[in-house]
Amino acid sequence: MNKVNPIVIVALVLVVGFLAFKIMSFLGCYVRIEDVDQCWKLTAW
């Protein structure tokens, strides 16, 4: 098994965590407001 640079692992975890947070924020907004366009504007960067 090849050794993977720990910095690459940390960066990957941060990016995946950020995307997961955005997706969960969007879904939570959609459940409450039920308006895709408004939730997209609120949760999009």
C-alpha positions as CSV (number, residue, x, y, z in Angstrom):
1,M,0.0,0.0,0.0
2,N,1.4,3.4,-0.9
3,K,1.9,6.0,1.8
4,V,-0.5,8.9,1.5
5,N,0.6,12.4,2.5
6,P,-1.2,13.3,5.8
7,I,-1.8,16.8,4.5
8,V,-3.7,15.4,1.5
9,I,-5.9,13.4,3.9
10,V,-6.6,16.4,6.1
11,A,-7.5,18.6,3.0
12,L,-9.8,15.8,1.7
13,V,-11.5,15.5,5.1
14,L,-12.0,19.3,5.3
15,V,-13.5,19.5,1.8
16,V,-15.8,16.5,2.2
17,G,-16.9,17.8,5.6
18,F,-17.6,21.3,4.1
19,L,-19.6,19.8,1.2
20,A,-21.6,17.6,3.6
21,F,-22.3,20.6,5.8
22,K,-23.6,22.5,2.8
23,I,-25.8,19.6,1.7
24,M,-27.3,19.1,5.2
25,S,-27.9,22.9,5.5
26,F,-29.7,22.9,2.1
27,L,-31.8,19.9,3.1
28,G,-32.7,21.4,6.5
29,C,-33.7,24.6,4.8
30,Y,-35.8,22.8,2.2
31,V,-37.6,20.8,4.9
32,R,-38.6,24.0,6.7
33,I,-39.3,26.4,3.8
34,E,-40.0,24.0,0.9
35,D,-38.7,26.5,-1.7
36,V,-35.7,25.2,-3.6
37,D,-34.7,28.6,-5.1
38,Q,-34.7,30.5,-1.8
39,C,-32.8,27.7,0.0
40,W,-30.2,27.5,-2.9
41,K,-29.6,31.3,-2.5
42,L,-29.3,30.9,1.3
43,T,-26.9,28.0,1.3
44,A,-24.9,28.5,-1.9
45,W,-21.6,30.1,-1.5
